[in-house]
Amino acid sequence: MTLNPWRLRLLADLAAYGTVRAVAQRGNLSPSAVSQQLATLERETRTALLERTGRRVRLTAAGVLLAGRAREILAAMDAASAELRGLSDEPAGTVTLAAFQSALPALAEPAVARLASRHPQVTVALWEMEPHESMPALRRGDVDVIITTTDFAGAELDPAIDLLQLTSDDIVLVLPSDHPLAASDAVDLRACADQRWTFDVRGSYMSELATRLCREAGFEPTVICRFNNYMLSLGHVSRGASIALLPSLAVDPRSDVVTRPLNPPVSRRIIAAARRPSTPRPEVTAVLAALRGS
């Protein structure tokens, strides 16, 4: 019996993501192509790996067993590749780095530029990913390194995850330049109870944080806009149509807005995280060093 690593990866992905469509989207394939490859794997193993119920499939007991073994096999192959790369003095390979929106220009892109001059054989693929999405993606193996916040990390006591402190970032009130509250050195959110707000999209880190802070200040915010792009939020505020709560990293200094710290102050700790491999990957170590600025 010869097992094809690519088909094993598709089976492991099916176990992780649950549907053929999700596996296809992850691999940039059509659902029919994924189904064909899984059917080929069944023929190669002479074992029923899938149960079909209408248009959906689920793993049989044998499928669950092989998916678990597939993850072990693929991890061993990745470790062997890392060991071979480690024989070279120069790190090489591709590292997938996921970061939330405001961390991409402020932290990720400068690190990639530093890395390019030091280790030109390392390629970094940048993905935008919100903090509540990135840690699960890291654990699944979808990405190699993430920039996230401790609010969503959930890995402080996880021996399988290495954490690296990067910086801290204040949450600030963003106001039109002529807003009356701009005269304050710091703003108690209770003074904003009658304001109209621009928030991030529902379920995002900043939407959840801003909602919580307003409620802790004793009011339900009147949200008139939701954008998943900070430049749109800054533009709306600059026109005097609303105010916003944003991370200071997200505020473009060219925007016609003013920012004020909160009273009491609110900040978040920003970290990088990577899986702790059995065999070190020099290219991942190089990316972490670039993020640290060393």
N, C-alpha and C positions, 0 to 999 in steps of 0.2 A: 504494500500500500504506500503510495507516494502522496503526501499532503502538500497542497499548494498554499504557501504563506498568505497570498492575497485573499484566497477564499476563506482561510481561517480568520483573517482579520474581518471580513464581512460577517462571518458568523459571530465573532466576538462583539462586533458593533451591533448586531441584531439583538444580542442578549442585553447590551447596555442601553439601547435606544428604543427597543420595543416594536418598531415597525419597519417594514421594508422601505417605505417612503423616506423615513428619517435616515436610514443607512444610505440610500441613494443620494439624498441631498448632501450628506457629509462627504461622500466620495465623488461628487459631481458625476453621477451616473443616472441612468434611467431606472425606474423600479423594475422593469422587465429584465434589464441586464443583471441586476442584483439577484432576482429570482432565478435566472438561468444559471448563474454561478453557484448559488446555493444548491440547486438541483444537481449540478455537476459534482459538488462536494458530496452529496448523498450517494451518488453512483460510485464515486471513488472510494468512499468508506463502506459501501454496501450496507448502509444503516439509515433508517428513517430519522432524520434530524429535526424535521418540522412537522407540525400538525396544522392543517389548513381548515379554518372555520370561516366559511363564506369567503370574503375578500381579505381576511386577516390570517396571519400565521403566528404560531407560537412554538417554542422549542419543546421537543420531547425530552424525556429524561436523558437520552443519549445526547441530544443536542446541547442540553445544559452542561453535561459532563465535558463534551468536546470543546464548548465555548470557554470553559474554565481552563482546560489544558491549552487551548489556543492562546489565551492571554499569557500563560507561562512560557510557551514556545516563542511567542513574539517578543516577550521581554528578554528572553535569553538571546535571541537574535540581535536585539537592539544593544544588549550588553557586549556581545561579541564585536559588533561594529564599533562600539565606543572604545573597546580595548585596542582594536586595530588602529583607530584614529589616534589613540593615545601614544602609539609608538612613534608618531611624528612629533617633532618639537613644536610645530605650528598648529594651533587649533583650526579645524576645518569642519564644514557641515552647515546644515540649516537649523536654526532655532526659531520656533514660533513663540512670539512674545505678545501677550494680550494685555491691554491696559484700558482703563476707563477714559472717557472722552477728554477731560481736562489734563490727564497725565500724558496723553500722546505727544502734544507739542512741548510740554514743559519738562518731561522726564524721559520718555521713550525715545523720541527722535534725536535729542542731543546725545543720548547713550549710543544709539546706532551710528551716529557720525563719529564719535570717539572710537568705536569698535572698528569702523571701516579703515581708519588710518593705522590701527595697531594690528588688526588681524583680518586682512582683506579676504581670506579664504572662508570666513564665517559670514553666512548670509542670514539676516534676520527678517522673518515674515511678521509684519505688524498686524494685529487684529484689534479692532475696537470691541471691548466687552465690559459690561457693567460689573461692579463688584459682586453682586448677588449671583452672577452667571459664571464668573471666572474661576472661583475655587472648585466648583463641581467639574468644570471643564479640565482643570489641571489634574484633578484626581482621576478622571476618566482617561487621561492621556491625550486629549484633544490638542492641548498646548503644552509647551515646555516650561515657560516662565510667565508669571503674571505680575502686574502691578495692581494692588488692591488696597483696601483699608482694613484696619483691625476690626471695624464694625462687622464686616462680612467675612473675615478670613476664616474663622472657625478652625484654625489649625495650630493655635498656640501650643497645644499639648499633643499634637499629632506627630508621632515619631517618623512618619513617612514623608513629612513636609519640612523643608528648610525655609526659614524666614529671614529676611534681611531688612533692617530698618533703613528707610530712605530719607524721609523728611516728615514734617508736620505741616498742616495746611489749615488756616483759619476759615471758618464759615463767616461770610460777611453779608451785610445788607446792601443791596445794590439799588441806587436811587437815581432819578433824573437829576441833572446838575442843579436845577433850581428848586428842588424839593425842600420844604421847610425843615425836615429832619436832617438835611445835609449840614445844618449849622451845629449839630451835636457832635461831640467827640466820640461817643458811643451811644448805641440805641437800645433801650429796653423794648422788646418786641410787643409789650402791652400797648405801646404808643402806636402800633401799626394795625390795631384791631379793625379800623374802618377803611383800610386800604384795599386796593385791587391788586391781585398778585399774578405773576407769571411763574408757573411751576414746570418742572421736568415732567415727562410722561409718567403715567400711573405705574406703580410697581418698581420704579427706578430708585436708586439710592437717595438722590437728592429730593425726589418727591416725598419719599417716606420720612426723611429727616426733617424737611421743611414743615410737613404736616404735623409731625410730632412736636417740633419746637413751638409752633403757633398754638397748638392745643395746650401745651404746658404753660403758655403765657395766658391762657384763659379764653381763647376765641377760636372759632372755626374760620379759616381763611376763605375769602372770596376769590376763587381762582377763575380768571377770565381767559387765560391762555395756557396751553401746555405744548412745549417744544422739546424735542430731543437733541436740539442743536443750541449750544450756548450763545453763538453769535446772533441767532434769532431772538433769544431772550434778551440779550444786551440791547439789540436794536429796538425792541418793544419798550424797554425801560427808558432808553434814551429819548424816545418820542413823547415821554410823559404819560404813557398809557397805563403803566403798572409799576410795581416794584418787585424785587426778587431776592431770594436767598441763594447765594452761589458760593462755591469754594473759591478762595482767592486765586488759585491757579487758573480758574476758568475766565477770569476777568481780563479781557484784552485792554492794555493801557491806552490804546488808540480810541476806545469807545468813549462816547460823550456821556459818561455816567460818573457818579461818585460812589465810593464804598465807605461804609462805616462798620467798625467792629460791633459785635453784640455785647450787651451788658445783662447778664454775665457772659464772658467770652465762650465761644464754642470752637473747638478745633478737632481735626481728625488726624490719626497717625497713618502715614502711607508706607506700605511695605512692598517688597518683592518676595515672591514665593516660588519655589521649584520643588519637584519631587526629589526625594533623596534616593539616588540610584545605588544599586549594589556595586556598580563600576562607575567612577566619575566620568562625566562627559566634558572634555576640555572646552568645547564650544559653549556649553551652558555656563561653565565657570567663567569664561571670558565675558559673556553677556552680563552676568551678575556683577562682575568687577567694573564693567563699563557703567552700569546703573549706579553703582556706588561712587562713581567718579574717580576710581583709582586705576 
